[in-house]
């Protein structure tokens, strides 16, 4: 492979902002795009050679053979394109289907590629032919991207983009129903800066009351100086079963030690915990303590707690029955009973078909 921009390359990143920024504050305005919920991926193509680079610069190539073939069919012969690998089921993005692909067995990967094929949504052009476009303004890169991928066919897609703030605000309200989790704003005069947070993102922010069901120790915890790493959170489903829905983890070091003491009286034996039979009750889903697909050596052991305390947490997005990202601890809720912490309290986004966005 011999391209003007070579792998590995860290993608340009975004920083969070509370509200959609106004284009008037930026020279040459802003370009707004939907924020896709998938695997960030930079595609490098040099003829028949294709590499799919991830956000952490590790290749995704072997996990998405159908995307490699689609790139060969639709991309220019020599180019570097930034975008997102996504999987859609019934018109909605399904992030958990992507996680299933990170599997050591090639036969398993190819089986899933046939059953739930992935798509690639392109949103930036970093090189074309012999030319690097890293120093080219965003507005011009978008124009060249539209030309380069104009003939592309599914599963290759070009993300929608607009310079109109009102349209972007409408996208923010509507597109969540298709599994997207916000809007990204890109200064049109900006160059591409790998691994720099020069973009702006606006994500949905909500709160929920959840059951505290356990915790994990921090990676720096010692036997004589235990430190809490993350709280394990649960919600009751319609059948009255407490399901593991996510974690809350951002605590100062002093607070991590205090929480260990405050929660000591709630520690119980695993056999008496609602999640003792998690695997059987949930049809084999991962339980707290199971190995992570991303890091087989990561210690995910946990301390079960009597599920009698309720916490309010902030979250941005649901993925199936779980919080998509780590939640933000807000406060304890002694006025709420654990049994009142159900899925019914969660806001349902307006349903929106993914095909309507990509068309």
C-alpha positions, -999 to 999 in steps of 0.1 A, spaced: 0 0 0 14 34 -10 -9 63 -3 -3 100 6 -19 93 40 -9 60 54 -22 38 83 -22 38 112 -40 72 116 -60 85 146 -92 101 135 -101 137 143 -123 138 174 -151 159 189 -158 176 222 -192 179 238 -212 211 239 -245 217 256 -263 233 226 -260 233 189 -234 260 180 -243 289 158 -225 292 124 -221 330 128 -193 324 153 -171 306 128 -153 319 97 -171 303 67 -197 288 90 -204 253 102 -213 220 85 -237 199 105 -240 161 103 -258 133 122 -237 116 148 -236 80 139 -235 52 166 -211 26 153 -174 18 150 -153 48 139 -133 37 109 -108 52 85 -107 33 52 -74 31 32 -77 19 -3 -49 14 -28 -63 -7 -57 -71 -42 -44 -55 -34 -10 -79 -22 16 -74 -16 53 -101 -6 78 -85 13 107 -102 18 140 -102 47 164 -74 31 184 -55 25 152 -60 -13 153 -72 -28 120 -109 -38 118 -103 -54 84 -107 -91 93 -140 -84 112 -159 -68 83 -151 -87 50 -184 -74 35 -173 -38 40 -139 -45 23 -157 -59 -7 -181 -29 -8 -152 -5 -7 -136 -22 -37 -169 -19 -56 -177 18 -48 -146 37 -37 -121 55 -60 -91 33 -67 -68 53 -44 -83 71 -14 -85 75 23 -121 80 38 -132 87 73 -165 73 84 -184 49 106 -192 12 103 -228 5 114 -253 -24 115 -290 -17 109 -318 -40 118 -354 -31 108 -344 5 100 -325 12 133 -288 11 142 -279 -18 165 -245 -13 182 -245 -46 199 -245 -64 166 -211 -47 159 -197 -60 192 -205 -96 181 -181 -92 152 -150 -88 175 -145 -126 175 -114 -147 170 -131 -173 148 -131 -163 111 -160 -187 105 -181 -169 131 -172 -135 116 -182 -146 81 -214 -161 93 -225 -128 110 -213 -109 79 -239 -128 59 -267 -127 85 -263 -91 97 -241 -73 71 -226 -40 81 -226 -7 62 -201 21 59 -212 57 63 -186 81 49 -182 117 63 -148 129 53 -122 125 26 -85 126 37 -67 116 5 -76 111 -31 -52 97 -57 -17 112 -50 -30 141 -30 -33 144 8 -63 165 19 -54 168 55 -46 205 51 -77 212 29 -106 231 45 -136 210 56 -160 226 31 -138 217 2 -132 182 15 -170 177 16 -173 188 -20 -147 164 -31 -162 136 -10 -196 141 -27 -179 138 -61 -158 108 -51 -187 88 -36 -215 101 -59 -217 67 -78 -215 47 -45 -242 22 -38 -253 5 -5 -238 -7 17 -217 24 11 -235 56 21 -226 93 22 -238 110 54 -262 139 51 -248 173 57 -262 208 60 -250 243 67 -285 253 81 -287 253 119 -325 249 119 -322 218 98 -295 204 121 -318 211 151 -346 192 134 -322 163 128 -312 163 165 -348 159 175 -359 133 149 -330 110 140 -326 95 175 -355 72 167 -333 55 141 -305 49 166 -284 80 160 -272 98 192 -268 135 183 -254 160 158 -218 169 150 -208 205 140 -176 209 118 -161 244 111 -160 246 73 -127 264 73 -109 238 95 -83 214 83 -82 177 94 -63 173 127 -58 137 137 -64 129 173 -74 165 181 -109 174 195 -116 202 171 -152 191 162 -183 199 183 -209 173 193 -243 177 208 -258 146 224 -291 138 241 -289 141 279 -315 125 302 -317 112 337 -330 79 352 -335 64 387 -317 31 389 -310 4 414 -275 1 429 -268 -37 426 -230 -40 430 -197 -24 423 -163 -32 408 -130 -22 424 -108 4 407 -77 -8 389 -55 9 414 -73 -6 444 -52 -25 470 -63 -51 496 -55 -27 525 -67 4 506 -97 -6 485 -111 19 460 -144 17 442 -141 17 404 -177 17 391 -212 12 404 -233 -15 387 -268 -4 379 -301 -22 373 -337 -16 362 -367 -39 366 -383 -52 334 -420 -58 329 -416 -93 344 -401 -79 376 -366 -91 368 -337 -68 377 -315 -64 346 -280 -50 345 -282 -18 325 -248 -2 328 -223 15 351 -214 48 367 -177 54 372 -164 90 373 -155 96 410 -126 115 426 -100 93 444 -111 104 479 -148 96 470 -138 61 458 -125 52 492 -155 68 510 -180 48 489 -163 15 499 -170 23 536 -205 37 529 -216 5 510 -199 -20 533 -232 -29 551 -249 -37 518 -224 -64 507 -240 -98 504 -231 -133 492 -234 -139 455 -259 -167 460 -284 -143 474 -282 -117 447 -308 -113 419 -280 -117 393 -268 -151 406 -287 -168 378 -282 -140 353 -269 -162 325 -299 -186 327 -325 -159 331 -312 -138 302 -305 -166 277 -267 -165 279 -262 -127 279 -231 -114 296 -235 -108 333 -213 -85 355 -181 -105 359 -181 -120 324 -152 -113 301 -152 -83 278 -151 -88 241 -127 -59 238 -102 -71 263 -102 -107 273 -76 -101 301 -96 -73 318 -107 -80 353 -145 -76 355 -151 -93 389 -176 -76 410 -190 -72 446 -227 -79 449 -248 -55 470 -283 -59 484 -303 -40 458 -321 -16 482 -305 18 472 -316 40 443 -294 65 425 -302 92 399 -278 91 369 -275 110 337 -274 91 304 -274 101 267 -286 70 248 -300 35 252 -287 6 232 -314 -21 235 -320 -26 272 -287 -10 283 -272 24 286 -249 29 256 -222 48 275 -211 51 311 -236 71 331 -230 102 353 -238 98 389 -261 127 401 -273 119 436 -288 92 459 -326 90 459 -338 78 493 -373 88 484 -375 62 457 -381 24 461 -360 0 440 -392 -16 426 -402 18 411 -370 18 390 -384 4 357 -379 8 320 -412 27 318 -395 59 331 -372 61 301 -381 85 274 -389 69 240 -375 87 210 -397 93 180 -394 64 156 -375 73 124 -365 50 95 -327 48 88 -334 46 51 -351 80 52 -319 95 66 -295 78 41 -317 86 11 
